[in-house]
Amino acid sequence: MWLVCTRRCGGTSFRAIFAEVTVDASGRYQSHEVVQPGYLCARCGAPAADLGAVPESMAEEAASERAAVAVDILCPRCETLVSILPGEDCPNCGAELEVA
């Protein structure tokens, strides 16, 4: 994790927004748990960005961009326009279709 202020105020302390704190009967701190990532800059109150998550996010985005895209093709057997993913057959007649 590498948190930075989105306003670039130079703050180096951050406050967890969604944290559960457990205290004993006298109110003394026992433990805490961050239930959802979300932080604010303690200096100016702006949302904080986790730059440590950027490489993972970029890899996920690149993988989604490489996903197969449906193509509209005119089936040579039944002569209907069908939308298929590469490698699929005609959904109407079952003819093997080739995507160029």
NORMO-V320102 format. One record per residue. N is the residue number from 1. RES is the residue in one letter. PHI is phi as a letter, one per 30 degrees, with the letter a starting at -180 (999 if undefined). D_FIRST is the distance of its C-alpha to the first C-alpha in Angstrom with 2 decimals. Layout:
n=[N | N]
res=[RES | RES]
phi=[PHI | PHI]
d_first=[D_FIRST | D_FIRST]
This chain:
n=[1 | 2 | 3 | 4 | 5 | 6 | 7 | 8 | 9 | 10 | 11 | 12 | 13 | 14 | 15 | 16 | 17 | 18 | 19 | 20 | 21 | 22 | 23 | 24 | 25 | 26 | 27 | 28 | 29 | 30 | 31 | 32 | 33 | 34 | 35 | 36 | 37 | 38 | 39 | 40 | 41 | 42 | 43 | 44 | 45 | 46 | 47 | 48 | 49 | 50 | 51 | 52 | 53 | 54 | 55 | 56 | 57 | 58 | 59 | 60 | 61 | 62 | 63 | 64 | 65 | 66 | 67 | 68 | 69 | 70 | 71 | 72 | 73 | 74 | 75 | 76 | 77 | 78 | 79 | 80 | 81 | 82 | 83 | 84 | 85 | 86 | 87 | 88 | 89 | 90 | 91 | 92 | 93 | 94 | 95 | 96 | 97 | 98 | 99 | 100]
res=[M | W | L | V | C | T | R | R | C | G | G | T | S | F | R | A | I | F | A | E | V | T | V | D | A | S | G | R | Y | Q | S | H | E | V | V | Q | P | G | Y | L | C | A | R | C | G | A | P | A | A | D | L | G | A | V | P | E | S | M | A | E | E | A | A | S | E | R | A | A | V | A | V | D | I | L | C | P | R | C | E | T | L | V | S | I | L | P | G | E | D | C | P | N | C | G | A | E | L | E | V | A]
phi=[999 | b | d | b | d | d | c | h | d | j | d | c | c | b | c | d | d | c | c | c | c | c | b | d | d | c | j | d | e | c | a | b | b | d | d | a | d | l | b | b | d | d | d | c | i | d | d | c | c | c | d | d | d | d | e | d | d | d | d | d | d | d | d | d | d | d | d | d | c | d | b | d | b | d | d | d | d | c | h | c | d | b | c | b | d | e | j | d | c | d | d | d | c | i | d | d | c | c | c | d]
d_first=[0.00 | 3.80 | 6.32 | 9.89 | 13.21 | 15.07 | 18.27 | 17.15 | 18.75 | 16.90 | 15.53 | 12.97 | 13.14 | 11.98 | 13.79 | 12.93 | 15.61 | 16.19 | 16.22 | 19.28 | 20.63 | 23.46 | 26.22 | 29.53 | 32.98 | 33.07 | 29.77 | 27.80 | 24.12 | 23.75 | 20.30 | 17.64 | 15.78 | 13.31 | 15.50 | 13.84 | 10.56 | 11.79 | 11.46 | 14.12 | 14.52 | 16.67 | 18.78 | 20.01 | 18.91 | 17.51 | 14.81 | 11.29 | 9.65 | 6.13 | 7.08 | 4.80 | 7.05 | 10.04 | 11.59 | 11.79 | 13.23 | 15.59 | 16.79 | 17.62 | 19.45 | 21.35 | 22.43 | 23.75 | 25.66 | 27.38 | 28.72 | 32.51 | 34.34 | 37.60 | 40.70 | 44.06 | 46.94 | 50.66 | 51.80 | 54.85 | 56.46 | 56.23 | 55.68 | 53.00 | 49.80 | 46.86 | 43.10 | 41.56 | 38.55 | 39.44 | 41.31 | 42.60 | 46.30 | 48.22 | 47.59 | 51.23 | 53.32 | 51.01 | 51.85 | 49.48 | 47.90 | 46.67 | 43.94 | 44.62]
